[in-house]
């Protein structure tokens, strides 16, 4: 299974290829489908990381409290 970074890099490559617009339709659709899958994998990894960050925020008194992940709405 690819790492988040590998998936993101592959997704960036696919976007670059699709933006050029010089691929046959069938190949463009295949790449688009692969890109959608990679996007879902990346989102799942980010959601998982967000949950871990929320669980690890420690309060001054030593207790732990979940808080919203900064920039959550920017995704």
N, CA, C and O atoms as a GROMACS GRO file, in nm:
protein
  300
    1UNK      N    1   0.084  -0.118   0.000
    1UNK     CA    2   0.000   0.000   0.000
    1UNK      C    3   0.089   0.124   0.000
    1UNK      O    4   0.188   0.130   0.072
    2UNK      N    5   0.052   0.221  -0.080
    2UNK     CA    6   0.130   0.344  -0.093
    2UNK      C    7   0.112   0.433   0.029
    2UNK      O    8   0.008   0.430   0.096
    3UNK      N    9   0.215   0.511   0.057
    3UNK     CA   10   0.206   0.608   0.166
    3UNK      C   11   0.123   0.727   0.120
    3UNK      O   12   0.093   0.742   0.001
    4UNK      N   13   0.086   0.811   0.215
    4UNK     CA   14   0.011   0.932   0.183
    4UNK      C   15   0.089   1.016   0.082
    4UNK      O   16   0.033   1.064  -0.017
    5UNK      N   17   0.217   1.033   0.107
    5UNK     CA   18   0.300   1.116   0.020
    5UNK      C   19   0.308   1.059  -0.121
    5UNK      O   20   0.303   1.134  -0.219
    6UNK      N   21   0.320   0.927  -0.132
    6UNK     CA   22   0.324   0.863  -0.264
    6UNK      C   23   0.191   0.881  -0.337
    6UNK      O   24   0.189   0.909  -0.457
    7UNK      N   25   0.081   0.864  -0.265
    7UNK     CA   26  -0.052   0.881  -0.325
    7UNK      C   27  -0.073   1.024  -0.371
    7UNK      O   28  -0.126   1.047  -0.480
    8UNK      N   29  -0.031   1.119  -0.289
    8UNK     CA   30  -0.047   1.260  -0.325
    8UNK      C   31   0.038   1.295  -0.447
    8UNK      O   32  -0.009   1.367  -0.535
    9UNK      N   33   0.160   1.246  -0.453
    9UNK     CA   34   0.249   1.272  -0.567
    9UNK      C   35   0.188   1.214  -0.695
    9UNK      O   36   0.189   1.280  -0.799
   10UNK      N   37   0.135   1.092  -0.688
   10UNK     CA   38   0.073   1.029  -0.805
   10UNK      C   39  -0.050   1.109  -0.847
   10UNK      O   40  -0.074   1.128  -0.966
   11UNK      N   41  -0.128   1.156  -0.750
   11UNK     CA   42  -0.246   1.238  -0.781
   11UNK      C   43  -0.205   1.367  -0.851
   11UNK      O   44  -0.270   1.409  -0.946
   12UNK      N   45  -0.098   1.430  -0.805
   12UNK     CA   46  -0.048   1.552  -0.869
   12UNK      C   47  -0.005   1.525  -1.014
   12UNK      O   48  -0.029   1.607  -1.102
   13UNK      N   49   0.059   1.411  -1.036
   13UNK     CA   50   0.101   1.373  -1.171
   13UNK      C   51  -0.021   1.355  -1.262
   13UNK      O   52  -0.021   1.399  -1.376
   14UNK      N   53  -0.123   1.289  -1.210
   14UNK     CA   54  -0.245   1.267  -1.288
   14UNK      C   55  -0.311   1.400  -1.323
   14UNK      O   56  -0.354   1.420  -1.437
   15UNK      N   57  -0.319   1.490  -1.226
   15UNK     CA   58  -0.380   1.621  -1.252
   15UNK      C   59  -0.302   1.694  -1.361
   15UNK      O   60  -0.362   1.752  -1.451
   16UNK      N   61  -0.170   1.690  -1.352
   16UNK     CA   62  -0.088   1.756  -1.455
   16UNK      C   63  -0.116   1.698  -1.593
   16UNK      O   64  -0.129   1.772  -1.690
   17UNK      N   65  -0.126   1.565  -1.602
   17UNK     CA   66  -0.152   1.500  -1.730
   17UNK      C   67  -0.289   1.539  -1.784
   17UNK      O   68  -0.304   1.568  -1.903
   18UNK      N   69  -0.388   1.541  -1.697
   18UNK     CA   70  -0.524   1.576  -1.741
   18UNK      C   71  -0.534   1.723  -1.782
   18UNK      O   72  -0.607   1.756  -1.876
   19UNK      N   73  -0.462   1.810  -1.713
   19UNK     CA   74  -0.468   1.952  -1.745
   19UNK      C   75  -0.408   1.983  -1.881
   19UNK      O   76  -0.448   2.080  -1.946
   20UNK      N   77  -0.314   1.903  -1.926
   20UNK     CA   78  -0.255   1.924  -2.059
   20UNK      C   79  -0.359   1.907  -2.169
   20UNK      O   80  -0.355   1.975  -2.271
   21UNK      N   81  -0.453   1.815  -2.147
   21UNK     CA   82  -0.563   1.795  -2.241
   21UNK      C   83  -0.526   1.727  -2.371
   21UNK      O   84  -0.601   1.734  -2.468
   22UNK      N   85  -0.411   1.661  -2.375
   22UNK     CA   86  -0.368   1.598  -2.501
   22UNK      C   87  -0.381   1.445  -2.499
   22UNK      O   88  -0.325   1.378  -2.586
   23UNK      N   89  -0.452   1.391  -2.402
   23UNK     CA   90  -0.471   1.247  -2.394
   23UNK      C   91  -0.601   1.206  -2.464
   23UNK      O   92  -0.696   1.283  -2.468
   24UNK      N   93  -0.604   1.085  -2.517
   24UNK     CA   94  -0.730   1.033  -2.571
   24UNK      C   95  -0.834   1.023  -2.459
   24UNK      O   96  -0.800   1.007  -2.342
   25UNK      N   97  -0.960   1.033  -2.496
   25UNK     CA   98  -1.069   1.031  -2.400
   25UNK      C   99  -1.063   0.910  -2.308
   25UNK      O  100  -1.077   0.923  -2.186
   26UNK      N  101  -1.043   0.793  -2.364
   26UNK     CA  102  -1.042   0.670  -2.285
   26UNK      C  103  -0.931   0.674  -2.178
   26UNK      O  104  -0.954   0.636  -2.064
   27UNK      N  105  -0.813   0.721  -2.216
   27UNK     CA  106  -0.703   0.731  -2.121
   27UNK      C  107  -0.731   0.838  -2.016
   27UNK      O  108  -0.697   0.821  -1.899
   28UNK      N  109  -0.791   0.948  -2.057
   28UNK     CA  110  -0.827   1.055  -1.963
   28UNK      C  111  -0.926   1.003  -1.859
   28UNK      O  112  -0.912   1.033  -1.740
   29UNK      N  113  -1.025   0.927  -1.903
   29UNK     CA  114  -1.123   0.871  -1.810
   29UNK      C  115  -1.058   0.773  -1.712
   29UNK      O  116  -1.091   0.771  -1.594
   30UNK      N  117  -0.966   0.693  -1.763
   30UNK     CA  118  -0.896   0.597  -1.677
   30UNK      C  119  -0.815   0.672  -1.572
   30UNK      O  120  -0.818   0.636  -1.454
   31UNK      N  121  -0.742   0.775  -1.613
   31UNK     CA  122  -0.664   0.854  -1.518
   31UNK      C  123  -0.753   0.927  -1.418
   31UNK      O  124  -0.721   0.936  -1.299
   32UNK      N  125  -0.866   0.980  -1.467
   32UNK     CA  126  -0.960   1.048  -1.378
   32UNK      C  127  -1.011   0.953  -1.271
   32UNK      O  128  -1.017   0.989  -1.153
   33UNK      N  129  -1.047   0.832  -1.312
   33UNK     CA  130  -1.095   0.732  -1.217
   33UNK      C  131  -0.987   0.699  -1.114
   33UNK      O  132  -1.016   0.689  -0.995
   34UNK      N  133  -0.864   0.683  -1.158
   34UNK     CA  134  -0.754   0.656  -1.066
   34UNK      C  135  -0.735   0.775  -0.970
   34UNK      O  136  -0.710   0.756  -0.851
   35UNK      N  137  -0.747   0.895  -1.024
   35UNK     CA  138  -0.732   1.015  -0.942
   35UNK      C  139  -0.839   1.026  -0.834
   35UNK      O  140  -0.810   1.065  -0.721
   36UNK      N  141  -0.961   0.991  -0.868
   36UNK     CA  142  -1.070   0.993  -0.770
   36UNK      C  143  -1.040   0.895  -0.657
   36UNK      O  144  -1.062   0.926  -0.540
   37UNK      N  145  -0.990   0.779  -0.692
   37UNK     CA  146  -0.954   0.680  -0.591
   37UNK      C  147  -0.841   0.728  -0.501
   37UNK      O  148  -0.846   0.711  -0.379
   38UNK      N  149  -0.739   0.788  -0.562
   38UNK     CA  150  -0.627   0.842  -0.484
   38UNK      C  151  -0.672   0.956  -0.393
   38UNK      O  152  -0.626   0.968  -0.280
   39UNK      N  153  -0.762   1.038  -0.444
   39UNK     CA  154  -0.816   1.148  -0.364
   39UNK      C  155  -0.887   1.094  -0.240
   39UNK      O  156  -0.872   1.149  -0.131
   40UNK      N  157  -0.964   0.989  -0.256
   40UNK     CA  158  -1.035   0.928  -0.144
   40UNK      C  159  -0.936   0.871  -0.041
   40UNK      O  160  -0.958   0.884   0.079
   41UNK      N  161  -0.830   0.808  -0.089
   41UNK     CA  162  -0.728   0.753   0.000
   41UNK      C  163  -0.661   0.865   0.079
   41UNK      O  164  -0.642   0.854   0.200
   42UNK      N  165  -0.625   0.974   0.011
   42UNK     CA  166  -0.561   1.088   0.078
   42UNK      C  167  -0.655   1.149   0.181
   42UNK      O  168  -0.612   1.183   0.292
   43UNK      N  169  -0.782   1.164   0.148
   43UNK     CA  170  -0.879   1.221   0.242
   43UNK      C  171  -0.892   1.132   0.365
   43UNK      O  172  -0.899   1.182   0.477
   44UNK      N  173  -0.896   1.002   0.344
   44UNK     CA  174  -0.907   0.909   0.455
   44UNK      C  175  -0.785   0.921   0.548
   44UNK      O  176  -0.800   0.919   0.670
   45UNK      N  177  -0.667   0.933   0.490
   45UNK     CA  178  -0.545   0.948   0.570
   45UNK      C  179  -0.548   1.079   0.648
   45UNK      O  180  -0.511   1.082   0.765
   46UNK      N  181  -0.592   1.187   0.584
   46UNK     CA  182  -0.600   1.316   0.653
   46UNK      C  183  -0.703   1.312   0.766
   46UNK      O  184  -0.678   1.367   0.874
   47UNK      N  185  -0.816   1.248   0.742
   47UNK     CA  186  -0.919   1.235   0.847
   47UNK      C  187  -0.864   1.157   0.966
   47UNK      O  188  -0.892   1.190   1.081
   48UNK      N  189  -0.788   1.052   0.938
   48UNK     CA  190  -0.729   0.971   1.044
   48UNK      C  191  -0.629   1.053   1.124
   48UNK      O  192  -0.627   1.047   1.247
   49UNK      N  193  -0.544   1.128   1.054
   49UNK     CA  194  -0.446   1.213   1.122
   49UNK      C  195  -0.515   1.318   1.207
   49UNK      O  196  -0.471   1.348   1.318
   50UNK      N  197  -0.623   1.375   1.156
   50UNK     CA  198  -0.698   1.476   1.230
   50UNK      C  199  -0.750   1.417   1.361
   50UNK      O  200  -0.742   1.481   1.466
   51UNK      N  201  -0.803   1.297   1.354
   51UNK     CA  202  -0.854   1.232   1.475
   51UNK      C  203  -0.744   1.209   1.577
   51UNK      O  204  -0.766   1.226   1.697
   52UNK      N  205  -0.626   1.170   1.531
   52UNK     CA  206  -0.514   1.149   1.623
   52UNK      C  207  -0.472   1.280   1.688
   52UNK      O  208  -0.443   1.283   1.807
   53UNK      N  209  -0.467   1.389   1.611
   53UNK     CA  210  -0.430   1.519   1.664
   53UNK      C  211  -0.530   1.561   1.770
   53UNK      O  212  -0.492   1.610   1.876
   54UNK      N  213  -0.658   1.543   1.742
   54UNK     CA  214  -0.760   1.580   1.839
   54UNK      C  215  -0.743   1.504   1.970
   54UNK      O  216  -0.765   1.561   2.077
   55UNK      N  217  -0.706   1.378   1.963
   55UNK     CA  218  -0.692   1.297   2.084
   55UNK      C  219  -0.568   1.336   2.164
   55UNK      O  220  -0.562   1.308   2.283
   56UNK      N  221  -0.470   1.398   2.101
   56UNK     CA  222  -0.342   1.423   2.166
   56UNK      C  223  -0.326   1.564   2.222
   56UNK      O  224  -0.222   1.594   2.279
   57UNK      N  225  -0.425   1.648   2.208
   57UNK     CA  226  -0.415   1.784   2.259
   57UNK      C  227  -0.428   1.780   2.411
   57UNK      O  228  -0.531   1.741   2.466
   58UNK      N  229  -0.322   1.822   2.477
   58UNK     CA  230  -0.317   1.815   2.623
   58UNK      C  231  -0.344   1.953   2.682
   58UNK      O  232  -0.294   2.055   2.633
   59UNK      N  233  -0.423   1.955   2.786
   59UNK     CA  234  -0.456   2.079   2.856
   59UNK      C  235  -0.346   2.113   2.957
   59UNK      O  236  -0.266   2.027   2.994
   60UNK      N  237  -0.344   2.238   3.000
   60UNK     CA  238  -0.244   2.283   3.096
   60UNK      C  239  -0.249   2.207   3.228
   60UNK      O  240  -0.145   2.186   3.291
   61UNK      N  241  -0.366   2.165   3.269
   61UNK     CA  242  -0.379   2.093   3.396
   61UNK      C  243  -0.343   1.945   3.384
   61UNK      O  244  -0.356   1.870   3.481
   62UNK      N  245  -0.298   1.904   3.268
   62UNK     CA  246  -0.258   1.765   3.246
   62UNK      C  247  -0.365   1.677   3.186
   62UNK      O  248  -0.338   1.564   3.146
   63UNK      N  249  -0.488   1.728   3.180
   63UNK     CA  250  -0.595   1.650   3.119
   63UNK      C  251  -0.590   1.666   2.968
   63UNK      O  252  -0.525   1.757   2.916
   64UNK      N  253  -0.658   1.579   2.899
   64UNK     CA  254  -0.664   1.586   2.754
   64UNK      C  255  -0.802   1.630   2.710
   64UNK      O  256  -0.903   1.595   2.771
   65UNK      N  257  -0.806   1.706   2.605
   65UNK     CA  258  -0.932   1.757   2.553
   65UNK      C  259  -0.924   1.756   2.400
   65UNK      O  260  -0.823   1.795   2.342
   66UNK      N  261  -1.030   1.711   2.336
   66UNK     CA  262  -1.032   1.717   2.191
   66UNK      C  263  -1.072   1.857   2.148
   66UNK      O  264  -1.160   1.920   2.207
   67UNK      N  265  -1.008   1.902   2.043
   67UNK     CA  266  -1.037   2.032   1.985
   67UNK      C  267  -1.040   2.016   1.834
   67UNK      O  268  -0.978   1.924   1.780
   68UNK      N  269  -1.110   2.104   1.766
   68UNK     CA  270  -1.109   2.096   1.620
   68UNK      C  271  -0.969   2.114   1.565
   68UNK      O  272  -0.890   2.193   1.618
   69UNK      N  273  -0.939   2.042   1.461
   69UNK     CA  274  -0.810   2.052   1.395
   69UNK      C  275  -0.804   2.185   1.321
   69UNK      O  276  -0.896   2.216   1.246
   70UNK      N  277  -0.698   2.265   1.340
   70UNK     CA  278  -0.688   2.394   1.270
   70UNK      C  279  -0.692   2.374   1.118
   70UNK      O  280  -0.628   2.284   1.064
   71UNK      N  281  -0.767   2.458   1.053
   71UNK     CA  282  -0.776   2.452   0.907
   71UNK      C  283  -0.867   2.345   0.854
   71UNK      O  284  -0.865   2.317   0.734
   72UNK      N  285  -0.947   2.285   0.939
   72UNK     CA  286  -1.036   2.177   0.895
   72UNK      C  287  -1.127   2.221   0.781
   72UNK      O  288  -1.151   2.145   0.687
   73UNK      N  289  -1.178   2.344   0.790
   73UNK     CA  290  -1.270   2.391   0.688
   73UNK      C  291  -1.201   2.423   0.556
   73UNK      O  292  -1.268   2.446   0.455
   74UNK      N  293  -1.068   2.426   0.555
   74UNK     CA  294  -0.997   2.459   0.432
   74UNK      C  295  -0.981   2.339   0.341
   74UNK      O  296  -0.934   2.356   0.228
   75UNK      N  297  -1.018   2.218   0.384
   75UNK     CA  298  -1.008   2.100   0.300
   75UNK      C  299  -1.129   2.091   0.219
   75UNK      O  300  -1.144   1.998   0.139
   0.00000   0.00000   0.00000
